[in-house]
Each structure stands twice: as C-alpha cells, then as structure tokens.
C-alpha cells in the first residue's frame, strides 16, 4: 500500500513538473495549435496579411463560427469585396437569421453589387430587419439613411421631387428614442426638416445641434436657411456674416453668404465673397459661376468671361448662366461683351 501511494504521488509530481516546463518553455508552447480566429488574426498582421487571412478563412469556411465570420467580413469590407461579404453574411445568417450585424453587412452588400430594383428592395429589407432585430444597432440606420439621401440627391439632379425626407426623419427620431440624443442626430433632423420646410421643428433642432457643438457650421447654415424660409432675411444675413467672420476659410459659409448677397442684388459684396470662396477652393464650380455673374454685374467683363470660359470647358449646363451674362452686358451697354458672351454660350463645352 505504501509503495502504491508513493508511486501515485511521484506520478502527480512528474505531471506537475512537465506541465510547468511546457508552459514556460517557448519552443514547446509554440507547438500548441492556434484556433482558426487566432491563426487568421496572426496572418492579418503579416505582409499582405489581409488577403492571406481571407484566403485562410475561406479555405476553412465549413468550420467558421461567428467570430471568424465577423473577422472575414471586416477584412472584406476593407477590400470592398461586396459579393464575398454577401457570401460570408449568408453563412452567418444561416446560423442566426436575426444577427443584426450580418443583416447590415448583407443590406450594404446588396446595395453595392446591383442597382436592380429587386436587389435594392432586398437591401432595404435586410437593413430594416437589422433594426427590428437590434434597435440600438446604429450602422443599419446610417446605411439606410445614406441610401435615402443619395436617392434624393439623384432625384434633385434630375429636377424631380425628393421622396425620402419622411423616412429619413423617422430613422433619426427612432435613433433618438432607442439610443438617446446625439449631436449628429439633431444636426441631421435640423437638415431634413429644413429641406422639407418644417421650419418650426427645424429651428429647434438646428439650435439644439449648435448648442451641442458650437463648431457645427452646417447646422448654423441650415438655421440661416430656416430663418430665410420663415421670412426673416435680416436675421439670416446677419447669421451668415457671423459664420463667415468666425470661419473665414469655410467654403460652404462663403458660398452661402455670397449667394445671399447676390439674391439681395448686392453684387459688389457678393463678388468679394465669391472671390474669397475661390481663393479657399479654386475648383468650386458654384463659386466660379457666382464670380462670373457678379463680376459682369459690376462691369468686370474680362474676369467674368474668364470664369465662365473655365466652366464651359467642363459642362454645357453653364451656357444658361453665360447667356444671362450676355443679357447683363446688353443692359449695361457693353455691346462688344454682349456678343462675346453670346458666342461663348453657343460654343460652351463644344
């Protein structure tokens, strides 16, 4: 009995020694196999590591669980491989159809791989399902809002009525209800309600967005637009002047003030601000257009002509503004310039 007990004790002691030796000896420890996730993460840190990790994970696709699939999706996002993101999302959703993160990956991928209406509808369904599954998962809201905003910008460029202001408003109201008030949410509601002419709400939201971020120039400009929409043009003009004074190199602020002065037919002041706008951003077409128009109005003919000529090299759409400059020249008795502007409008972008 004594000998058996001694042998058991000795055996346990030897196991303890061996275990300690393995855990403290790097050469032995290195032989312990890494998990799929650890191996992929390790590969991603090497040269061309993202692609190596992606290839490794696809090679083991039948073994992937959520952590590995999430890493795979994030690596694919960096490469904008949306068809493969869709494939990874489908694997993850086959395991858990309510996974908000992978529903969002799926929705975003659908939007990127096709403009077909049926596919776009599927994208929206996936994103709405993500929001329903997890009302606090912000990316699904933001991707859906970005899609709606791009659609409306496209409609606007085609001179069609915008369609998605109400769905966008509801998204941000839901975000505030489910996540809480954030400055970015208030700023977006300020913009959406300004665009939709819901002026009372927009006024409150713009002021709240500015209160939460004193440097939010966009909300300040939107507030000035709301003031203008409600008929308080004096307050709008004063606010724009204040914004430009505090943000002298802000192109949106300079452009907004210049456009306001142009509408007021204060062409000399408008001209000054369009010039400053172009000094801050020489390639801004709206500032070039404004400079061309206001320069003509104050008889700076060559400067006006040069500005419009630069625009005409890009796009024929500016021919309408050039023709207006021709009319201005005629009204001011500059018949030679009237002819020059007319010829430029006819040859614009030819």
C-alpha positions in Angstrom: 0.0 0.0 0.0 2.8 2.4 1.0 4.6 1.7 -2.3 1.4 2.3 -4.4 0.8 5.6 -2.6 4.4 6.6 -3.2 4.2 5.8 -6.9 0.9 7.8 -7.3 2.4 10.8 -5.5 5.6 10.6 -7.7 3.4 10.4 -10.9 1.4 13.5 -9.9 4.7 15.4 -9.1 6.1 14.4 -12.5 3.0 15.6 -14.3 3.2 18.9 -12.5 6.9 19.3 -13.5 6.1 18.5 -17.2 3.1 20.9 -17.2 5.2 23.7 -15.8 8.0 23.0 -18.2 5.7 23.1 -21.3 4.0 26.4 -20.2 7.3 28.1 -19.5 9.3 26.8 -22.5 8.6 29.0 -25.6 9.7 26.2 -28.0 7.2 23.8 -26.6 4.4 26.3 -26.1 4.7 27.4 -29.7 3.7 23.9 -30.8 0.2 24.3 -29.2 -2.1 24.8 -32.3 -3.8 28.2 -32.7 -7.5 28.5 -33.1 -8.9 29.5 -36.5 -9.5 33.0 -35.3 -6.1 33.3 -33.7 -4.4 32.0 -36.9 -6.3 34.4 -39.1 -5.6 37.4 -36.9 -1.9 36.4 -36.9 -1.9 36.2 -40.7 -3.6 39.6 -41.0 -0.6 41.2 -39.2 1.9 39.9 -41.8 2.8 41.5 -45.2 -0.3 41.3 -47.5 -1.8 39.9 -44.4 -5.4 40.8 -45.0 -5.6 38.7 -48.2 -3.7 35.8 -46.5 -6.2 35.8 -43.7 -9.1 36.0 -46.1 -7.8 33.0 -48.1 -7.2 31.0 -44.9 -10.7 31.7 -43.6 -12.3 30.8 -46.9 -10.2 27.6 -47.0 -11.8 26.6 -43.7 -15.3 28.0 -44.4 -17.1 24.9 -43.2 -15.6 25.4 -39.7 -16.2 29.1 -39.3 -18.3 30.3 -36.4 -19.5 33.9 -35.8 -16.1 35.4 -34.5 -14.3 34.1 -37.6 -17.1 35.2 -40.0 -17.1 38.6 -38.4 -13.3 39.0 -38.9 -13.7 37.8 -42.5 -16.5 40.3 -43.2 -14.5 43.2 -41.8 -11.4 42.2 -43.8 -13.6 42.0 -47.0 -15.1 45.4 -46.2 -11.6 46.9 -46.3 -11.2 45.5 -49.8 -14.7 46.4 -50.9 -15.3 42.8 -51.9 -19.1 43.1 -51.6 -20.0 39.9 -53.3 -17.8 37.9 -50.9 -19.2 39.9 -47.9 -22.7 38.8 -49.1 -21.5 35.2 -49.2 -20.0 35.5 -45.6 -23.2 37.1 -44.4 -25.3 34.3 -45.8 -23.2 31.8 -44.0 -23.6 33.7 -40.7 -27.3 34.3 -41.2 -27.9 30.6 -41.9 -26.7 30.1 -38.3 -28.6 33.0 -36.8 -31.2 34.8 -39.1 -31.6 37.6 -36.5 -28.0 38.6 -36.4 -28.3 42.5 -36.8 -24.6 42.9 -37.7 -24.7 40.4 -40.6 -28.1 41.6 -41.7 -26.4 45.0 -42.1 -23.5 43.6 -44.0 -26.0 41.8 -46.2 -28.0 45.0 -46.9 -25.0 47.1 -47.6 -23.6 44.5 -50.0 -26.9 44.2 -51.9 -26.8 48.0 -52.4 -23.2 47.9 -53.7 -23.4 45.0 -56.1 -26.5 46.0 -58.1 -28.8 48.9 -58.9 -31.6 46.5 -59.9 -34.8 47.5 -58.1 -35.5 44.0 -56.7 -32.0 43.8 -55.3 -32.3 47.3 -53.8 -35.6 46.3 -52.2 -33.8 43.2 -50.7 -31.1 45.5 -49.3 -33.7 47.7 -47.6 -35.5 44.7 -46.2 -32.2 43.4 -44.7 -31.4 46.8 -43.1 -34.9 47.1 -41.7 -34.7 43.6 -40.3 -31.4 44.5 -38.7 -33.1 47.5 -37.0 -36.0 45.4 -35.9 -33.6 42.7 -34.5 -31.5 45.2 -32.6 -33.0 48.7 -32.4 -29.8 50.0 -30.9 -27.5 48.9 -33.8 -26.7 52.3 -35.3 -24.9 51.3 -38.5 -28.1 49.8 -40.0 -29.9 53.2 -39.6 -27.0 55.2 -41.0 -26.5 53.0 -44.1 -30.2 53.2 -44.8 -30.2 56.9 -44.3 -27.2 57.3 -46.7 -29.1 55.3 -49.3 -32.2 57.5 -49.0 -30.1 60.7 -49.1 -28.3 59.6 -52.3 -31.6 58.7 -53.9 -33.0 62.2 -53.1 -29.8 63.9 -54.4 -30.3 61.9 -57.6 -33.9 63.0 -57.9 -32.9 66.6 -57.3 -30.2 66.5 -60.0 -32.9 65.3 -62.4 -35.2 68.1 -61.2 -37.6 65.6 -59.7 -39.4 65.9 -56.3 -37.4 64.3 -53.5 -39.2 61.3 -51.9 -37.3 60.2 -48.8 -37.3 63.1 -46.3 -40.1 61.5 -44.2 -38.4 58.0 -44.0 -35.1 59.8 -43.1 -36.9 61.8 -40.4 -38.4 58.7 -38.9 -35.0 57.0 -38.8 -33.4 59.7 -36.7 -36.4 60.0 -34.4 -36.1 56.3 -33.8 -32.4 56.6 -33.2 -33.0 59.2 -30.5 -35.8 57.1 -29.0 -33.7 53.9 -29.0 -30.2 55.2 -28.4 -30.6 58.7 -27.0 -30.0 62.2 -28.1 -26.7 62.8 -30.0 -25.5 65.9 -31.7 -25.2 64.2 -35.0 -28.8 63.0 -34.9 -30.1 66.6 -34.0 -28.0 68.0 -36.9 -29.5 65.6 -39.3 -33.0 66.3 -38.2 -32.2 70.0 -38.5 -31.2 69.5 -42.1 -34.0 67.2 -43.0 -36.7 69.4 -41.6 -35.1 72.5 -43.2 -35.2 70.7 -46.6 -38.8 69.7 -46.0 -39.9 73.2 -44.9 -40.9 72.0 -41.5 -39.5 75.3 -40.2 -40.6 75.3 -36.5 -39.1 71.9 -35.8 -36.0 72.7 -37.9 -35.5 75.9 -35.9 -35.5 74.0 -32.6 -33.3 71.1 -33.9 -30.8 73.4 -35.5 -30.4 75.4 -32.3 -30.1 72.3 -30.3 -27.4 70.8 -32.6 -25.4 74.1 -32.4 -25.8 74.1 -28.6 -24.3 70.6 -28.5 -21.5 71.5 -30.9 -20.6 75.2 -31.2 -18.4 74.4 -34.3 -21.2 72.8 -36.3 -21.1 75.1 -39.3 -23.6 73.0 -41.3 -26.3 73.4 -38.7 -25.6 77.1 -38.5 -26.0 77.4 -42.3 -29.2 75.4 -42.1 -30.5 77.6 -39.3 -29.8 80.7 -41.5 -31.8 79.0 -44.3 -34.7 78.3 -42.0 -34.7 81.9 -40.9 -34.8 82.9 -44.6 -37.7 80.4 -45.3 -39.7 82.0 -42.4 -39.2 85.5 -43.9 -36.5 86.7 -41.5 -34.0 87.6 -44.2 -32.2 90.2 -42.0 -31.5 87.6 -39.3 -30.4 85.1 -41.9 -28.0 87.6 -43.4 -26.6 88.6 -40.0 -26.1 85.0 -39.0 -24.3 84.2 -42.3 -22.0 87.2 -41.8 -21.2 86.0 -38.3 -20.4 82.5 -39.5 -18.0 83.8 -42.2 -16.4 86.1 -39.7 -15.7 83.2 -37.4 -14.9 80.7 -40.2 -13.1 82.8 -42.8 -11.9 79.9 -44.9 -15.1 77.8 -44.8 -16.2 77.3 -48.5 -19.9 76.4 -47.6 -20.1 79.6 -45.4 -18.5 81.9 -48.0 -20.7 80.4 -50.8 -23.9 80.8 -48.7 -23.1 84.4 -47.8 -22.2 85.3 -51.4 -25.4 83.7 -52.7 -27.4 85.6 -50.1 -25.8 88.9 -51.2 -26.4 88.1 -54.8 -30.1 87.5 -54.2 -30.2 90.9 -52.4 -28.6 92.3 -55.6 -25.7 93.5 -53.6 -23.3 92.4 -56.3 -20.2 94.1 -55.1 -20.2 92.4 -51.7 -21.3 89.1 -53.4 -18.4 89.4 -55.8 -15.9 89.8 -52.9 -17.2 86.7 -51.1 -17.2 84.6 -54.3 -13.5 85.7 -54.8 -12.7 84.5 -51.3 -14.5 81.3 -51.9 -12.3 80.6 -54.9 -9.2 81.5 -53.0 -10.2 78.9 -50.4 -11.2 76.3 -53.1 -10.3 77.2 -56.7 -12.2 74.3 -58.2 -15.6 75.0 -56.7 -17.9 75.5 -59.7 -20.7 77.3 -57.9 -18.2 79.9 -56.7 -16.9 80.3 -60.3 -20.5 80.7 -61.5 -21.2 83.3 -58.9 -18.0 85.2 -59.7 -18.9 85.2 -63.4 -22.3 86.6 -62.7 -21.4 89.2 -60.1 -18.3 90.3 -62.0 -20.5 91.0 -65.0 -22.9 93.0 -62.9 -20.1 95.3 -61.7 -18.6 95.6 -65.2 -15.6 93.4 -64.6 -16.1 91.9 -68.0 -12.8 90.1 -68.6 -12.9 88.4 -65.1 -16.5 87.4 -65.7 -15.6 86.0 -69.2 -12.6 84.1 -67.9 -14.7 82.5 -65.1 -17.4 81.4 -67.4 -14.9 80.1 -70.0 -13.4 77.9 -67.3 -16.8 76.5 -66.5 -17.7 76.0 -70.2 -14.6 73.8 -70.7 -16.3 71.3 -68.2 -20.0 71.2 -68.9 -22.5 72.7 -71.3 -25.0 73.3 -68.5 -23.3 76.6 -67.7 -24.3 78.1 -71.1 -27.5 79.3 -69.5 -25.5 81.5 -67.0 -23.3 82.7 -69.7 -26.3 83.8 -71.7 -27.5 85.7 -68.7 -24.2 87.5 -68.6 -24.8 88.4 -72.2 -28.1 90.0 -71.3 -26.4 91.9 -68.4 -23.8 93.2 -70.8 -26.6 94.4 -73.2 -28.5 96.1 -70.4 -25.3 97.9 -69.3 -24.5 99.0 -72.8 -21.4 96.8 -73.3 -22.4 95.5 -76.7 -19.0 94.1 -77.6 -19.1 91.9 -74.4 -22.7 91.0 -75.1 -21.5 89.4 -78.4 -18.6 87.7 -76.7 -20.7 86.1 -74.0 -23.3 85.1 -76.6 -20.7 83.3 -78.7 -19.3 81.6 -75.6 -22.7 80.4 -74.6 -23.2 78.9 -78.1 -19.8 77.2 -78.0 -19.9 76.1 -74.3 -18.4 72.6 -73.9 -18.2 72.0 -77.7 
